Amino acid sequence: MVIRAGLESTKIVLTDVGKVWFVEAYPKGVVYEYDEDKFFDLKSMGADFVEVLCPLGIPYRLPVCIDNEITFKMAN
């Protein structure tokens, strides 16, 4: 018997609103290495914020929505 609970995948991608916020909040440089067009791993999700990991394992936090627009979506 197989029991499934929770999410099928923990991979997310940023929406256009999420990408704009993310790049402004975390300017690219020596410390912040990421590609906003690629997948992030969902680490945790709260009512207002979501915590994600980039492929290098660096954690980032972003709001779930901005001006009633969702900042991320689950990857297929």
VMD Tcl script that builds the backbone (N, CA, C; Angstrom):
set m [mol new atoms 228]
animate dup $m
set s [atomselect $m all]
$s set {name element resname resid chain x y z} {
  {N N MET 1 A 0.834 -1.163 0.000}
  {CA C MET 1 A 0.000 0.000 0.000}
  {C C MET 1 A 0.895 1.248 0.000}
  {N N VAL 2 A 0.580 2.209 -0.863}
  {CA C VAL 2 A 1.345 3.437 -0.968}
  {C C VAL 2 A 0.509 4.593 -0.439}
  {N N ILE 3 A 1.080 5.350 0.450}
  {CA C ILE 3 A 0.405 6.525 0.989}
  {C C ILE 3 A 1.208 7.746 0.571}
  {N N ARG 4 A 0.542 8.703 -0.045}
  {CA C ARG 4 A 1.202 9.936 -0.453}
  {C C ARG 4 A 0.612 11.096 0.330}
  {N N ALA 5 A 1.490 11.912 0.828}
  {CA C ALA 5 A 1.052 13.100 1.555}
  {C C ALA 5 A 1.911 14.280 1.130}
  {N N GLY 6 A 1.320 15.427 1.076}
  {CA C GLY 6 A 2.085 16.623 0.755}
  {C C GLY 6 A 2.204 16.852 -0.737}
  {N N LEU 7 A 3.288 17.475 -1.116}
  {CA C LEU 7 A 3.499 17.885 -2.499}
  {C C LEU 7 A 4.104 16.759 -3.320}
  {N N GLU 8 A 3.747 16.700 -4.575}
  {CA C GLU 8 A 4.336 15.730 -5.487}
  {C C GLU 8 A 5.758 16.126 -5.858}
  {N N SER 9 A 6.018 17.397 -5.952}
  {CA C SER 9 A 7.334 17.898 -6.319}
  {C C SER 9 A 7.672 19.075 -5.428}
  {N N THR 10 A 8.936 19.255 -5.174}
  {CA C THR 10 A 9.354 20.417 -4.402}
  {C C THR 10 A 10.084 21.417 -5.291}
  {N N LYS 11 A 9.994 21.259 -6.580}
  {CA C LYS 11 A 10.609 22.187 -7.531}
  {C C LYS 11 A 9.617 23.302 -7.851}
  {N N ILE 12 A 10.106 24.550 -7.793}
  {CA C ILE 12 A 9.256 25.681 -8.151}
  {C C ILE 12 A 9.980 26.564 -9.158}
  {N N VAL 13 A 9.220 27.373 -9.854}
  {CA C VAL 13 A 9.760 28.399 -10.735}
  {C C VAL 13 A 9.107 29.721 -10.345}
  {N N LEU 14 A 9.826 30.800 -10.582}
  {CA C LEU 14 A 9.297 32.121 -10.248}
  {C C LEU 14 A 8.410 32.631 -11.375}
  {N N THR 15 A 7.341 33.301 -11.016}
  {CA C THR 15 A 6.507 33.976 -12.013}
  {C C THR 15 A 7.200 35.292 -12.377}
  {N N ASP 16 A 6.659 36.015 -13.336}
  {CA C ASP 16 A 7.258 37.288 -13.736}
  {C C ASP 16 A 7.338 38.259 -12.562}
  {N N VAL 17 A 6.275 38.312 -11.763}
  {CA C VAL 17 A 6.267 39.178 -10.574}
  {C C VAL 17 A 7.337 38.719 -9.584}
  {N N GLY 18 A 7.440 37.437 -9.397}
  {CA C GLY 18 A 8.444 36.886 -8.491}
  {C C GLY 18 A 9.866 37.165 -8.952}
  {N N LYS 19 A 10.106 37.063 -10.243}
  {CA C LYS 19 A 11.442 37.334 -10.783}
  {C C LYS 19 A 11.857 38.776 -10.534}
  {N N VAL 20 A 10.951 39.714 -10.775}
  {CA C VAL 20 A 11.263 41.132 -10.571}
  {C C VAL 20 A 11.590 41.386 -9.096}
  {N N TRP 21 A 10.757 40.881 -8.209}
  {CA C TRP 21 A 10.993 41.083 -6.779}
  {C C TRP 21 A 12.301 40.439 -6.355}
  {N N PHE 22 A 12.538 39.226 -6.819}
  {CA C PHE 22 A 13.711 38.456 -6.415}
  {C C PHE 22 A 15.001 39.148 -6.821}
  {N N VAL 23 A 15.071 39.623 -8.066}
  {CA C VAL 23 A 16.282 40.281 -8.568}
  {C C VAL 23 A 16.528 41.603 -7.826}
  {N N GLU 24 A 15.446 42.306 -7.486}
  {CA C GLU 24 A 15.602 43.554 -6.730}
  {C C GLU 24 A 16.017 43.292 -5.286}
  {N N ALA 25 A 15.480 42.253 -4.679}
  {CA C ALA 25 A 15.778 41.949 -3.282}
  {C C ALA 25 A 17.144 41.289 -3.115}
  {N N TYR 26 A 17.557 40.487 -4.083}
  {CA C TYR 26 A 18.823 39.763 -4.019}
  {C C TYR 26 A 19.645 40.067 -5.271}
  {N N PRO 27 A 20.304 41.228 -5.310}
  {CA C PRO 27 A 21.108 41.551 -6.490}
  {C C PRO 27 A 22.201 40.507 -6.703}
  {N N LYS 28 A 22.434 40.160 -7.936}
  {CA C LYS 28 A 23.450 39.160 -8.243}
  {C C LYS 28 A 24.835 39.719 -7.945}
  {N N GLY 29 A 25.709 38.857 -7.502}
  {CA C GLY 29 A 27.069 39.259 -7.172}
  {C C GLY 29 A 27.831 38.064 -6.661}
  {N N VAL 30 A 28.788 38.321 -5.835}
  {CA C VAL 30 A 29.641 37.259 -5.324}
  {C C VAL 30 A 28.859 36.300 -4.427}
  {N N VAL 31 A 28.034 36.838 -3.533}
  {CA C VAL 31 A 27.312 36.000 -2.575}
  {C C VAL 31 A 26.061 35.394 -3.191}
  {N N TYR 32 A 25.322 36.189 -3.961}
  {CA C TYR 32 A 24.042 35.740 -4.494}
  {C C TYR 32 A 24.212 35.195 -5.901}
  {N N GLU 33 A 24.378 33.903 -6.017}
  {CA C GLU 33 A 24.522 33.245 -7.314}
  {C C GLU 33 A 23.285 32.403 -7.572}
  {N N TYR 34 A 22.501 32.786 -8.562}
  {CA C TYR 34 A 21.289 32.055 -8.905}
  {C C TYR 34 A 20.901 32.403 -10.329}
  {N N ASP 35 A 20.005 31.633 -10.878}
  {CA C ASP 35 A 19.414 31.926 -12.180}
  {C C ASP 35 A 17.910 31.971 -11.957}
  {N N GLU 36 A 17.335 33.169 -12.011}
  {CA C GLU 36 A 15.908 33.328 -11.697}
  {C C GLU 36 A 14.986 32.620 -12.673}
  {N N ASP 37 A 15.513 32.164 -13.807}
  {CA C ASP 37 A 14.698 31.453 -14.793}
  {C C ASP 37 A 14.712 29.942 -14.607}
  {N N LYS 38 A 15.505 29.437 -13.686}
  {CA C LYS 38 A 15.605 27.989 -13.465}
  {C C LYS 38 A 14.830 27.589 -12.218}
  {N N PHE 39 A 14.865 26.300 -11.927}
  {CA C PHE 39 A 14.146 25.744 -10.785}
  {C C PHE 39 A 14.802 26.118 -9.464}
  {N N PHE 40 A 13.960 26.246 -8.454}
  {CA C PHE 40 A 14.396 26.359 -7.069}
  {C C PHE 40 A 13.752 25.199 -6.321}
  {N N ASP 41 A 14.364 24.778 -5.227}
  {CA C ASP 41 A 13.770 23.747 -4.369}
  {C C ASP 41 A 12.986 24.424 -3.264}
  {N N LEU 42 A 11.756 24.004 -3.083}
  {CA C LEU 42 A 10.922 24.535 -2.015}
  {C C LEU 42 A 11.391 23.947 -0.694}
  {N N LYS 43 A 11.790 24.814 0.226}
  {CA C LYS 43 A 12.266 24.356 1.530}
  {C C LYS 43 A 11.149 24.411 2.562}
  {N N SER 44 A 10.460 25.547 2.630}
  {CA C SER 44 A 9.331 25.672 3.556}
  {C C SER 44 A 8.386 26.750 3.043}
  {N N MET 45 A 7.148 26.673 3.507}
  {CA C MET 45 A 6.140 27.608 3.053}
  {C C MET 45 A 5.298 28.033 4.240}
  {N N GLY 46 A 5.148 29.341 4.392}
  {CA C GLY 46 A 4.319 29.892 5.455}
  {C C GLY 46 A 3.149 30.636 4.850}
  {N N ALA 47 A 2.452 31.373 5.673}
  {CA C ALA 47 A 1.290 32.120 5.197}
  {C C ALA 47 A 1.695 33.290 4.307}
  {N N ASP 48 A 2.815 33.936 4.620}
  {CA C ASP 48 A 3.226 35.124 3.880}
  {C C ASP 48 A 4.507 34.938 3.070}
  {N N PHE 49 A 5.381 34.064 3.513}
  {CA C PHE 49 A 6.668 33.885 2.862}
  {C C PHE 49 A 6.918 32.434 2.505}
  {N N VAL 50 A 7.753 32.243 1.502}
  {CA C VAL 50 A 8.195 30.917 1.100}
  {C C VAL 50 A 9.720 30.940 1.122}
  {N N GLU 51 A 10.317 29.863 1.575}
  {CA C GLU 51 A 11.775 29.757 1.586}
  {C C GLU 51 A 12.186 28.737 0.536}
  {N N VAL 52 A 13.126 29.124 -0.320}
  {CA C VAL 52 A 13.575 28.265 -1.401}
  {C C VAL 52 A 15.092 28.128 -1.348}
  {N N LEU 53 A 15.585 27.082 -2.014}
  {CA C LEU 53 A 17.023 26.858 -2.136}
  {C C LEU 53 A 17.402 26.904 -3.604}
  {N N CYS 54 A 18.491 27.601 -3.904}
  {CA C CYS 54 A 19.004 27.578 -5.278}
  {C C CYS 54 A 19.796 26.282 -5.450}
  {N N PRO 55 A 20.187 25.931 -6.671}
  {CA C PRO 55 A 20.934 24.682 -6.872}
  {C C PRO 55 A 22.225 24.578 -6.055}
  {N N LEU 56 A 22.823 25.704 -5.676}
  {CA C LEU 56 A 24.029 25.667 -4.847}
  {C C LEU 56 A 23.718 25.481 -3.367}
  {N N GLY 57 A 22.429 25.450 -3.003}
  {CA C GLY 57 A 22.024 25.234 -1.622}
  {C C GLY 57 A 21.881 26.500 -0.797}
  {N N ILE 58 A 21.939 27.660 -1.442}
  {CA C ILE 58 A 21.783 28.928 -0.734}
  {C C ILE 58 A 20.293 29.201 -0.528}
  {N N PRO 59 A 19.855 29.451 0.720}
  {CA C PRO 59 A 18.428 29.709 0.968}
  {C C PRO 59 A 18.050 31.160 0.677}
  {N N TYR 60 A 16.849 31.334 0.171}
  {CA C TYR 60 A 16.282 32.650 -0.096}
  {C C TYR 60 A 14.839 32.656 0.400}
  {N N ARG 61 A 14.345 33.835 0.780}
  {CA C ARG 61 A 12.940 33.991 1.171}
  {C C ARG 61 A 12.286 34.995 0.251}
  {N N LEU 62 A 11.051 34.721 -0.129}
  {CA C LEU 62 A 10.290 35.667 -0.919}
  {C C LEU 62 A 8.828 35.623 -0.502}
  {N N PRO 63 A 8.114 36.712 -0.700}
  {CA C PRO 63 A 6.692 36.727 -0.336}
  {C C PRO 63 A 5.897 35.805 -1.252}
  {N N VAL 64 A 4.829 35.255 -0.729}
  {CA C VAL 64 A 3.973 34.370 -1.524}
  {C C VAL 64 A 3.273 35.149 -2.627}
  {N N CYS 65 A 2.824 36.364 -2.316}
  {CA C CYS 65 A 2.198 37.188 -3.351}
  {C C CYS 65 A 2.519 38.665 -3.126}
  {N N ILE 66 A 2.495 39.398 -4.232}
  {CA C ILE 66 A 2.733 40.841 -4.227}
  {C C ILE 66 A 1.594 41.468 -5.016}
  {N N ASP 67 A 0.894 42.414 -4.399}
  {CA C ASP 67 A -0.248 43.068 -5.042}
  {C C ASP 67 A -1.232 42.048 -5.614}
  {N N ASN 68 A -1.527 41.010 -4.829}
  {CA C ASN 68 A -2.459 39.932 -5.191}
  {C C ASN 68 A -2.015 39.096 -6.375}
  {N N GLU 69 A -0.718 39.084 -6.685}
  {CA C GLU 69 A -0.179 38.223 -7.738}
  {C C GLU 69 A 0.816 37.256 -7.118}
  {N N ILE 70 A 0.677 35.979 -7.445}
  {CA C ILE 70 A 1.536 34.923 -6.907}
  {C C ILE 70 A 2.954 35.083 -7.451}
  {N N THR 71 A 3.955 34.848 -6.593}
  {CA C THR 71 A 5.346 35.036 -6.994}
  {C C THR 71 A 6.029 33.761 -7.504}
  {N N PHE 72 A 5.391 32.618 -7.322}
  {CA C PHE 72 A 5.988 31.365 -7.778}
  {C C PHE 72 A 4.904 30.377 -8.149}
  {N N LYS 73 A 5.304 29.318 -8.844}
  {CA C LYS 73 A 4.376 28.232 -9.146}
  {C C LYS 73 A 5.160 26.927 -9.115}
  {N N MET 74 A 4.454 25.850 -8.905}
  {CA C MET 74 A 5.089 24.547 -8.874}
  {C C MET 74 A 5.539 24.171 -10.285}
  {N N ALA 75 A 6.711 23.591 -10.379}
  {CA C ALA 75 A 7.243 23.148 -11.668}
  {C C ALA 75 A 6.555 21.840 -12.072}
  {N N ASN 76 A 6.423 21.635 -13.345}
  {CA C ASN 76 A 5.792 20.394 -13.831}
  {C C ASN 76 A 6.750 19.240 -13.781}
}
mol reanalyze $m
mol bondsrecalc $m
mol representation Tube
mol addrep $m
